[in-house]
Amino acid sequence: MDANVTPITPNNAAAERAAAAVQGGAMSRFAAMPARAKMMLALGIAGLLAVLVSMFLWSGNGNLAPLYPNLSEKDAGAVISQLTALKVPYKAAGDGTTLMVPAEMIPELRLKLAQAGLPKGTTAGFELMDNARFGQSQLQERTNLQRALEGELVRSITSISAVQSARVHLALPSQNGFFREQQKPSASVLLTLHPGRTLDRAQVAGIVHLVSSSVPELSTKSVSVVDQTSTLLSAPPEANQGLDTHQLQYLQQVEASYLKRVVEILEPAMGRDNLRATVTAEVDFNQLESTTEEFKPNQTGEATIRSQRQSEASNASTATPSGVPGAASNQPPQGAAAPLAGASAPLQAAQMGSAGGGARKENTVNYEVDKTVSMKRQAVGTIKRINAAVLVNHRSTTDPKGKVTTTPLSQDELDKLTALVQESIGFNKERGDSVKVVNIPFRVEAQPKTEEVPMWKQPWLVDLVRAGAVPAGLAFVALLLVFAVIRPALNQIEPPPAPAKLDAVVDDAEKLPAPEEMPALTHEPSKADTQLEGARGLARQNPAAVANIVRGWVSGEVA
């Protein structure tokens, strides 16, 4: 036996065999695990995979919220096309009638979709008549026609800016051959207005006329319009019902205008919290028309001639017979002869009367008469009376110590305030206006103390917890599975024995140094060092066997 020391150098085949031994050892060690450890390891790995899948799905969905619930198939397809064009992630739920999108993008998406006119709604109009089936009854035809007409009316009414949605119900009675027994149709309209918007009387009348004009023989009195608060909008104004909507609105505007004047003139002097005022006005909404005719007395000067008429006539009469009737009267007249003096005149025959004539002249002049015709129409909404009541607080002063004292206002100050109020509202004593300013201390009620919201109840913290609760919970479950299930199961696997390493082969003549003669190590011996010490002890006890083993390794005879 050679006593020289020969170093050991492993070849490639020995390294491959060592790696295969390690792999085979891992499988053998897993097979040698107890059944409980194998079950714990399998459950831990399965739970960890489930947690990872859940986290992936939650991160893909995010904080989703419904964009539009209960959409029709047509509207859902149009909205999905628009979302795809905008590159917005979405998820269809509820058989495709509900679209889920990220909650923080909902307001912006609704504005963009509204600009594109989506969703259009599910109201069907006359397109229902395009799907008429062969062999349908007369009742079905009338029902489809009524539905189509209602849908068209809904589309027309919802085009009004103040109307959010509408429903129209038409009552179309069946017509018979007797004209007197035929019933008139009627209609009911339910409106849902946008928040903060109202319809004036003209708009309501327009809706009523739209519905009545769309249905034959439908009177405007048979159309009822109701809003979402069950208020009848189509009620006709009655005289005993008081002011109508326009008159009441005008009255409120007048009172608000006067109240604003009073507050603006007194607030700088008294302060916002030390002043209360109210103004009531009486407005005359009666419309009066009067016509007056006035005639002026005759003028002394030259008057205007309206018409003038002149007439002139002359008449010549023939001689009329005169004297004693007889033969002598029928004789032509003789020349007159002067009678003798003192002689009696002989009897004269009857003669014709003497011829006479006449003339007539008329002149008629008509002068113009001064007349004044005046027509007066009283304006609607004339203010008849204004009443103003103002309540002011006592003057408060604070001393250097912080004590607050209140003192009433003097009569001079109240008179000044009254004069200001009268000037601001246009006080008219002849009209019957009244202004009253009263100085009374205000009652200050103790304000309840507002409790501060704790940190854990803050809205932003609640939202943050809601958003991060799911991923934090999943991460906690994953860590729990790793450290409570998988790691204890892996710790039960026994590590493989490390291969013995020999630095040298010695013969019987040379002895290895004793452990106590070796230099002291600065660190604790490792497991490899312990195995090396065991190999050295084997070499000291049976050097021949160790030499044969090493010889076989070098020659390749021992596997």
C-alpha positions as CSV (number, residue, x, y, z in Angstrom):
1,M,0.0,0.0,0.0
2,D,1.5,3.3,-1.0
3,A,1.8,5.7,1.8
4,N,1.7,8.9,-0.3
5,V,-1.4,11.1,-0.2
6,T,-3.3,11.2,-3.6
7,P,-5.9,14.0,-4.1
8,I,-9.3,13.1,-5.4
9,T,-10.8,14.9,-8.5
10,P,-14.4,13.9,-9.5
11,N,-15.1,13.6,-13.2
12,N,-18.3,14.6,-15.3
13,A,-20.0,11.3,-14.9
14,A,-19.8,11.6,-11.1
15,A,-21.4,15.1,-11.3
16,E,-24.3,13.9,-13.4
17,R,-24.9,11.0,-11.1
18,A,-24.9,13.4,-8.1
19,A,-27.6,15.6,-9.8
20,A,-29.7,12.6,-10.7
21,A,-29.4,11.5,-7.1
22,V,-30.6,14.9,-5.9
23,Q,-33.7,14.8,-8.2
24,G,-34.5,11.3,-7.3
25,G,-34.0,12.2,-3.7
26,A,-36.6,15.1,-4.0
27,M,-39.2,12.8,-5.4
28,S,-38.4,10.2,-2.8
29,R,-38.6,12.7,-0.1
30,F,-42.0,13.9,-1.3
31,A,-43.1,10.3,-1.5
32,A,-41.9,9.7,2.0
33,M,-43.9,12.7,3.4
34,P,-46.8,11.8,5.7
35,A,-50.3,11.8,4.2
36,R,-51.4,14.7,6.3
37,A,-48.5,16.8,5.1
38,K,-49.3,15.9,1.5
39,M,-52.9,17.0,2.0
40,M,-51.9,20.2,3.6
41,L,-49.5,21.0,0.8
42,A,-52.2,20.2,-1.9
43,L,-54.8,22.3,-0.1
44,G,-52.4,25.2,0.3
45,I,-51.4,25.3,-3.3
46,A,-55.0,25.0,-4.5
47,G,-56.1,27.9,-2.2
48,L,-53.2,30.0,-3.3
49,L,-54.1,29.5,-7.0
50,A,-57.8,30.4,-6.2
51,V,-56.6,33.6,-4.5
52,L,-54.5,34.5,-7.5
53,V,-57.3,33.9,-9.9
54,S,-59.7,36.0,-7.8
55,M,-57.3,38.8,-7.7
56,F,-56.8,38.7,-11.4
57,L,-60.6,38.7,-12.0
58,W,-61.2,41.5,-9.6
59,S,-58.4,43.6,-11.2
60,G,-60.0,43.0,-14.6
61,N,-63.5,44.1,-13.4
62,G,-62.5,46.9,-11.1
63,N,-65.1,49.0,-9.4
64,L,-67.9,48.5,-11.9
65,A,-71.3,50.2,-11.7
66,P,-74.3,50.0,-14.1
67,L,-74.2,52.7,-16.8
68,Y,-77.8,52.2,-18.0
69,P,-80.1,49.6,-16.5
70,N,-82.8,47.8,-18.5
71,L,-81.7,48.7,-22.0
72,S,-83.4,47.4,-25.0
73,E,-81.3,45.2,-27.3
74,K,-81.1,47.9,-30.0
75,D,-80.0,50.5,-27.5
76,A,-77.6,48.1,-25.8
77,G,-75.9,47.3,-29.2
78,A,-75.6,51.0,-30.0
79,V,-74.1,51.8,-26.6
80,I,-71.7,48.9,-26.8
81,S,-70.5,50.2,-30.2
82,Q,-70.0,53.6,-28.8
83,L,-68.1,52.2,-25.8
84,T,-65.9,50.2,-28.1
85,A,-65.1,53.3,-30.1
86,L,-64.2,55.2,-26.9
87,K,-62.0,52.2,-25.8
88,V,-63.9,51.9,-22.5
89,P,-63.9,48.5,-20.7
90,Y,-67.4,47.3,-20.1
91,K,-69.3,44.2,-18.9
92,A,-72.7,43.1,-19.9
93,A,-75.0,41.8,-17.2
94,G,-78.7,40.9,-16.8
95,D,-79.0,39.2,-20.2
96,G,-77.3,42.1,-21.9
97,T,-79.8,44.7,-20.7
98,T,-77.4,46.2,-18.1
99,L,-73.9,47.5,-19.0
100,M,-71.3,47.7,-16.3
101,V,-68.5,50.3,-16.6
102,P,-65.9,51.8,-14.2
103,A,-67.8,53.9,-11.7
104,E,-65.5,56.9,-11.9
105,M,-66.2,57.1,-15.7
106,I,-70.0,57.0,-15.5
107,P,-70.7,60.8,-15.5
108,E,-68.4,61.5,-18.4
109,L,-69.7,58.5,-20.4
110,R,-73.4,59.6,-19.9
111,L,-72.6,63.1,-21.2
112,K,-70.8,61.7,-24.3
113,L,-73.6,59.2,-25.0
114,A,-76.2,61.9,-24.6
115,Q,-74.4,64.0,-27.1
116,A,-74.6,61.1,-29.5
117,G,-78.3,60.7,-28.8
118,L,-78.1,57.4,-26.8
119,P,-80.0,55.7,-25.6
120,K,-82.9,56.4,-27.9
121,G,-85.5,54.5,-25.8
122,T,-87.8,51.6,-26.5
123,T,-90.9,53.6,-27.6
124,A,-92.3,52.1,-30.8
125,G,-94.3,54.2,-33.2
126,F,-95.9,53.4,-36.6
127,E,-93.1,50.8,-37.2
128,L,-95.4,48.4,-35.4
129,M,-97.6,48.4,-38.5
130,D,-94.7,47.0,-40.5
131,N,-94.8,43.7,-38.6
132,A,-98.5,43.1,-39.3
133,R,-99.2,39.4,-39.3
134,F,-101.5,37.7,-41.7
135,G,-104.8,36.6,-40.2
136,Q,-104.8,38.9,-37.2
137,S,-108.2,40.0,-35.8
138,Q,-109.7,43.4,-36.0
139,L,-109.1,43.9,-32.3
140,Q,-105.4,43.2,-32.7
141,E,-105.3,45.7,-35.6
142,R,-107.0,48.4,-33.5
143,T,-104.7,47.7,-30.6
144,N,-101.5,48.0,-32.7
145,L,-102.8,51.2,-34.3
146,Q,-103.5,52.6,-30.8
147,R,-100.0,51.6,-29.6
148,A,-98.4,53.1,-32.6
149,L,-100.3,56.4,-32.2
150,E,-99.4,56.5,-28.5
151,G,-95.7,55.9,-29.3
152,E,-95.6,58.7,-31.9
153,L,-97.2,61.1,-29.4
154,V,-94.6,60.1,-26.7
155,R,-91.8,60.8,-29.2
156,S,-93.3,64.2,-30.0
157,I,-93.8,65.2,-26.4
158,T,-90.4,64.1,-25.2
159,S,-88.8,66.4,-27.7
160,I,-89.8,69.3,-25.4
161,S,-86.7,70.3,-23.5
162,A,-88.4,70.4,-20.1
163,V,-89.9,66.8,-20.4
164,Q,-87.7,63.9,-19.4
165,S,-90.1,61.2,-20.3
166,A,-93.8,60.8,-21.1
167,R,-96.6,58.3,-21.3
168,V,-99.8,58.7,-23.3
169,H,-103.0,56.7,-22.8
170,L,-105.6,56.9,-25.5
171,A,-109.2,55.7,-25.0
172,L,-110.6,55.1,-28.5
173,P,-114.1,53.6,-28.1
174,S,-115.5,51.3,-30.8
175,Q,-117.8,53.1,-33.2
176,N,-121.2,51.8,-34.2
177,G,-123.8,52.7,-36.8
178,F,-125.8,55.0,-34.5
179,F,-124.4,58.5,-34.5
180,R,-126.1,59.6,-31.3
181,E,-124.7,56.6,-29.4
182,Q,-121.1,57.1,-30.4
183,Q,-118.7,57.9,-27.6
184,K,-116.0,60.5,-28.0
185,P,-112.3,59.6,-27.5
186,S,-110.3,60.8,-24.6
187,A,-106.6,60.9,-23.7
188,S,-104.3,61.1,-20.6
189,V,-100.7,62.3,-20.6
190,L,-98.3,61.6,-17.8
191,L,-95.2,63.8,-17.8
192,T,-91.9,63.3,-16.0
193,L,-90.1,66.7,-16.0
194,H,-86.4,67.3,-15.5
195,P,-85.4,68.3,-12.0
196,G,-85.8,72.0,-11.5
197,R,-87.9,72.6,-14.6
198,T,-91.6,73.5,-15.0
199,L,-94.1,73.9,-17.8
200,D,-96.0,77.2,-18.2
201,R,-99.6,77.3,-19.2
202,A,-98.8,77.9,-22.9
203,Q,-96.6,74.8,-23.0
204,V,-99.3,72.7,-21.4
205,A,-101.9,74.1,-23.8
206,G,-99.5,73.2,-26.7
207,I,-99.3,69.6,-25.5
208,V,-103.1,69.4,-25.1
209,H,-103.6,70.7,-28.7
210,L,-100.9,68.4,-30.0
211,V,-102.7,65.3,-28.6
212,S,-106.2,66.5,-29.6
213,S,-105.1,67.3,-33.1
214,S,-103.5,63.9,-33.5
215,V,-106.7,61.9,-32.7
216,P,-109.9,62.4,-34.8
217,E,-112.9,63.9,-32.9
218,L,-110.8,64.4,-29.7
219,S,-111.7,67.6,-27.9
220,T,-109.2,69.6,-25.9
221,K,-111.4,69.3,-22.9
222,S,-111.0,65.5,-23.0
223,V,-107.2,65.6,-22.6
224,S,-105.7,65.5,-19.1
225,V,-102.1,66.3,-18.5
226,V,-100.5,65.2,-15.1
227,D,-96.9,65.5,-14.0
228,Q,-94.9,63.2,-11.8
229,T,-96.2,64.8,-8.6
230,S,-99.9,64.0,-9.6
231,T,-100.6,67.7,-10.3
232,L,-103.2,68.3,-12.9
233,L,-101.6,70.7,-15.3
234,S,-104.4,71.0,-17.9
235,A,-107.1,72.3,-15.4
236,P,-108.9,75.3,-17.0
237,P,-108.7,78.5,-15.0
238,E,-111.9,79.5,-13.2
239,A,-113.0,82.8,-11.9
240,N,-113.6,81.5,-8.4
241,Q,-110.3,79.7,-8.3
242,G,-108.3,82.9,-7.8
243,L,-105.2,83.9,-9.7
244,D,-103.9,81.7,-12.5
245,T,-100.3,80.7,-12.9
246,H,-99.2,83.8,-14.9
247,Q,-100.9,86.2,-12.5
248,L,-99.5,84.5,-9.4
249,Q,-96.1,84.5,-10.9
250,Y,-96.3,88.2,-11.8
251,L,-97.5,89.0,-8.2
252,Q,-94.6,87.0,-6.7
253,Q,-92.1,88.9,-9.0
254,V,-93.5,92.2,-7.9
255,E,-93.3,91.4,-4.2
256,A,-89.8,90.0,-4.6
257,S,-88.7,93.1,-6.4
258,Y,-89.9,95.4,-3.6
259,L,-88.5,93.1,-0.9
260,K,-85.1,93.2,-2.6
261,R,-85.2,97.0,-2.6
262,V,-86.0,97.1,1.1
263,V,-83.3,94.6,2.1
264,E,-80.6,96.3,0.0
265,I,-81.3,99.7,1.5
266,L,-81.4,98.5,5.2
267,E,-78.8,95.7,5.2
268,P,-75.7,97.9,5.2
269,A,-76.9,99.7,8.3
270,M,-78.5,96.9,10.3
271,G,-76.7,93.7,9.0
272,R,-78.0,90.6,7.4
273,D,-78.8,88.8,10.7
274,N,-80.5,91.8,12.3
275,L,-83.2,92.4,9.6
276,R,-86.4,90.7,8.6
277,A,-88.8,92.2,6.0
278,T,-91.9,91.2,4.0
279,V,-93.8,93.0,1.3
280,T,-97.3,92.3,0.1
281,A,-98.9,93.9,-3.0
282,E,-102.4,94.2,-4.2
283,V,-102.5,94.0,-8.0
284,D,-105.5,94.7,-10.2
285,F,-105.7,92.2,-13.1
286,N,-109.1,93.5,-14.4
287,Q,-109.0,94.7,-18.0
288,L,-111.3,97.7,-18.6
289,E,-112.1,99.5,-21.8
290,S,-114.0,102.8,-22.0
291,T,-115.1,105.0,-24.9
292,T,-116.1,108.7,-24.5
293,E,-117.6,111.2,-26.9
294,E,-117.4,115.0,-26.0
295,F,-119.1,117.8,-27.9
296,K,-117.7,121.3,-27.6
297,P,-120.0,124.4,-27.4
298,N,-120.6,126.6,-30.4
299,Q,-117.6,128.7,-31.4
300,T,-118.0,132.5,-31.7
301,G,-115.6,132.6,-34.6
302,E,-115.9,131.4,-38.2
303,A,-117.1,127.8,-38.3
304,T,-116.5,125.3,-40.9
305,I,-119.3,124.7,-43.3
306,R,-120.2,121.1,-43.7
307,S,-123.0,121.6,-46.4
308,Q,-125.1,124.4,-47.9
309,R,-128.4,124.3,-49.8
310,Q,-130.2,127.0,-51.7
311,S,-133.7,126.9,-53.4
312,E,-135.6,129.6,-55.3
313,A,-139.2,129.4,-56.8
314,S,-141.7,131.8,-58.5
315,N,-145.4,131.2,-59.3
316,A,-147.8,133.4,-61.8
317,S,-151.6,132.8,-61.4
318,T,-154.3,133.3,-64.3
319,A,-157.5,135.6,-64.0
320,T,-160.4,134.1,-62.2
321,P,-164.0,134.9,-63.1
322,S,-165.8,137.4,-60.9
323,G,-169.1,139.3,-60.8
324,V,-172.7,138.2,-61.2
325,P,-173.1,135.0,-63.0
326,G,-175.1,135.4,-66.3
327,A,-174.7,136.3,-70.0
328,A,-172.9,139.5,-69.2
329,S,-170.2,137.6,-67.3
330,N,-169.6,135.5,-70.2
331,Q,-168.8,138.4,-72.4
332,P,-165.2,139.5,-73.0
333,P,-164.1,142.3,-70.8
334,Q,-164.7,145.9,-72.1
335,G,-162.5,148.9,-71.7
336,A,-163.0,150.9,-68.5
337,A,-164.8,154.3,-68.8
338,A,-164.7,157.1,-66.4
339,P,-168.0,157.4,-64.6
340,L,-169.9,160.7,-64.8
341,A,-170.0,162.8,-61.8
342,G,-173.1,162.4,-59.8
343,A,-174.4,159.6,-62.1
344,S,-174.9,156.2,-60.8
345,A,-172.8,153.5,-62.3
346,P,-174.6,151.1,-64.6
347,L,-174.6,147.5,-63.7
348,Q,-171.4,145.9,-65.0
349,A,-171.2,142.4,-66.3
350,A,-169.3,139.8,-64.4
351,Q,-165.5,139.9,-65.3
352,M,-162.6,137.8,-64.8
353,G,-160.6,138.3,-61.6
354,S,-157.3,140.1,-61.7
355,A,-154.2,138.0,-62.4
356,G,-151.6,137.6,-59.5
357,G,-148.1,135.9,-58.9
358,G,-145.6,134.9,-56.0
359,A,-141.8,134.1,-55.5
360,R,-140.0,131.8,-52.8
361,K,-136.3,131.6,-51.9
362,E,-134.6,129.3,-49.3
363,N,-131.0,129.0,-48.2
364,T,-129.8,126.2,-45.8
365,V,-126.3,126.1,-44.3
366,N,-125.0,123.2,-42.1
367,Y,-121.9,123.9,-40.0
368,E,-119.5,121.2,-38.5
369,V,-120.0,120.3,-34.8
370,D,-116.8,119.7,-32.7
371,K,-116.8,116.2,-31.3
372,T,-114.0,114.3,-29.4
373,V,-114.1,110.4,-29.2
374,S,-111.6,108.9,-26.8
375,M,-111.0,105.2,-26.0
376,K,-109.2,104.1,-22.9
377,R,-107.9,100.6,-22.0
378,Q,-106.6,100.1,-18.5
379,A,-103.3,98.3,-18.2
380,V,-103.4,94.8,-16.7
381,G,-101.5,94.3,-13.5
382,T,-101.8,97.8,-12.0
383,I,-100.6,98.0,-8.4
384,K,-103.4,99.1,-6.2
385,R,-101.7,99.0,-2.8
386,I,-98.3,98.0,-1.2
387,N,-97.8,97.0,2.4
388,A,-94.3,96.7,3.9
389,A,-93.4,95.3,7.3
390,V,-89.9,95.5,8.6
391,L,-88.5,94.0,11.8
392,V,-85.1,95.1,13.1
393,N,-83.1,93.8,16.0
394,H,-81.8,95.8,18.9
395,R,-78.3,97.2,18.6
396,S,-75.7,95.0,20.2
397,T,-72.4,96.3,21.6
398,T,-69.5,94.4,23.0
399,D,-67.4,95.8,25.9
400,P,-63.6,95.2,26.2
401,K,-64.3,92.3,28.5
402,G,-66.3,90.5,25.8
403,K,-69.8,91.1,27.3
404,V,-72.5,91.7,24.8
405,T,-75.3,94.2,25.6
406,T,-78.3,95.1,23.5
407,T,-80.0,98.5,23.4
408,P,-83.2,99.5,21.5
409,L,-83.1,102.0,18.7
410,S,-84.3,105.5,19.2
411,Q,-87.4,106.9,17.6
412,D,-85.3,109.1,15.4
413,E,-83.5,106.1,14.0
414,L,-86.8,104.3,13.4
415,D,-88.2,107.3,11.6
416,K,-85.1,107.4,9.3
417,L,-85.5,103.7,8.6
418,T,-89.2,104.2,7.8
419,A,-88.4,107.0,5.4
420,L,-85.9,104.8,3.7
421,V,-88.4,102.0,3.3
422,Q,-91.0,104.4,1.9
423,E,-88.7,105.8,-0.6
424,S,-87.5,102.4,-1.7
425,I,-91.0,101.1,-2.5
426,G,-92.4,104.3,-3.9
427,F,-94.8,105.1,-1.1
428,N,-98.0,106.7,-2.2
429,K,-100.3,107.8,0.6
430,E,-103.3,108.5,-1.7
431,R,-103.0,104.9,-3.0
432,G,-103.3,103.6,0.6
433,D,-99.8,102.2,1.0
434,S,-98.5,101.4,4.5
435,V,-95.1,100.9,5.9
436,K,-94.4,99.7,9.4
437,V,-90.9,99.4,11.0
438,V,-90.7,97.7,14.5
439,N,-87.7,97.3,16.7
440,I,-87.8,94.1,18.7
441,P,-84.9,92.0,20.1
442,F,-84.4,88.8,18.3
443,R,-84.5,85.5,20.1
444,V,-81.3,83.6,19.7
445,E,-81.7,79.9,20.1
446,A,-78.8,77.8,21.2
447,Q,-77.3,75.9,18.3
448,P,-76.8,72.2,18.9
449,K,-73.2,71.2,19.0
450,T,-72.2,69.3,15.9
451,E,-70.3,66.2,16.7
452,E,-67.1,65.8,14.7
453,V,-67.2,62.8,12.5
454,P,-64.5,60.3,13.6
455,M,-61.7,59.4,11.3
456,W,-63.0,56.0,10.6
457,K,-66.3,57.4,9.5
458,Q,-65.0,59.9,7.0
459,P,-66.5,59.3,3.5
460,W,-63.1,59.3,1.7
461,L,-61.8,56.7,4.1
462,V,-64.9,54.6,3.7
463,D,-64.5,54.7,-0.1
464,L,-60.8,53.9,0.2
465,V,-61.5,50.9,2.4
466,R,-64.2,49.7,0.1
467,A,-61.9,50.0,-2.9
468,G,-58.9,48.3,-1.1
469,A,-60.8,45.7,1.0
470,V,-61.0,43.1,-1.6
471,P,-57.3,43.1,-2.7
472,A,-56.1,43.4,0.9
473,G,-58.3,40.5,2.0
474,L,-57.1,38.3,-0.9
475,A,-53.5,39.2,-0.1
476,F,-54.0,38.3,3.6
477,V,-55.5,35.0,2.6
478,A,-52.6,34.3,0.3
479,L,-50.0,35.0,3.0
480,L,-52.0,32.9,5.5
481,L,-51.9,29.9,3.1
482,V,-48.2,30.3,2.5
483,F,-47.1,30.6,6.1
484,A,-49.7,28.5,7.8
485,V,-50.3,25.7,5.3
486,I,-47.6,25.4,2.6
487,R,-44.5,26.2,4.7
488,P,-45.3,23.8,7.5
489,A,-45.9,21.0,5.0
490,L,-42.6,21.7,3.3
491,N,-40.8,21.7,6.6
492,Q,-41.7,18.0,7.1
493,I,-39.6,16.9,4.1
494,E,-36.2,15.5,5.3
495,P,-33.2,16.8,3.4
496,P,-31.0,14.2,1.5
497,P,-27.7,13.1,3.1
498,A,-24.8,15.0,1.7
499,P,-22.2,12.9,-0.2
500,A,-19.0,12.2,1.8
501,K,-16.0,14.3,0.7
502,L,-12.5,13.1,1.3
503,D,-9.5,15.4,1.0
504,A,-6.9,12.6,1.0
505,V,-6.3,8.9,1.5
506,V,-3.8,8.0,4.1
507,D,-2.1,4.7,4.9
508,D,-1.6,3.0,8.2
509,A,1.8,4.6,8.8
510,E,0.5,8.2,8.8
511,K,-2.1,9.2,11.3
512,L,-4.5,12.1,10.8
513,P,-4.2,14.9,13.4
514,A,-6.6,14.6,16.3
515,P,-9.5,17.0,16.4
516,E,-8.1,18.7,19.5
517,E,-4.8,19.3,17.6
518,M,-6.6,21.1,14.7
519,P,-6.8,24.9,14.8
520,A,-9.9,26.3,16.4
521,L,-12.6,27.5,14.0
522,T,-14.1,30.9,14.4
523,H,-17.6,29.5,13.4
524,E,-19.7,26.6,14.4
525,P,-19.1,23.4,12.4
526,S,-21.6,22.9,9.6
527,K,-23.2,19.6,8.5
528,A,-20.6,19.1,5.8
529,D,-17.9,19.5,8.3
530,T,-19.5,16.9,10.5
531,Q,-19.7,14.4,7.6
532,L,-16.1,15.1,6.7
533,E,-15.1,14.3,10.3
534,G,-17.0,11.0,10.0
535,A,-15.2,10.1,6.8
536,R,-11.9,10.8,8.4
537,G,-12.8,8.6,11.3
538,L,-13.7,5.8,8.9
539,A,-10.4,6.2,7.2
540,R,-8.5,5.9,10.4
541,Q,-10.4,2.8,11.6
542,N,-10.4,0.9,8.2
543,P,-7.9,2.5,5.8
544,A,-7.9,-0.5,3.5
545,A,-11.6,-0.4,2.8
546,V,-11.4,3.4,2.1
547,A,-8.4,2.8,-0.2
548,N,-10.4,0.2,-2.2
549,I,-13.4,2.6,-2.5
550,V,-11.2,5.4,-3.8
551,R,-9.4,3.1,-6.2
552,G,-12.8,2.0,-7.6
553,W,-13.9,5.7,-8.1
554,V,-10.8,6.5,-9.9
555,S,-10.9,3.5,-12.2
556,G,-14.6,3.8,-12.8
557,E,-15.4,0.3,-11.7
558,V,-17.6,1.4,-8.8
559,A,-20.9,3.1,-9.7
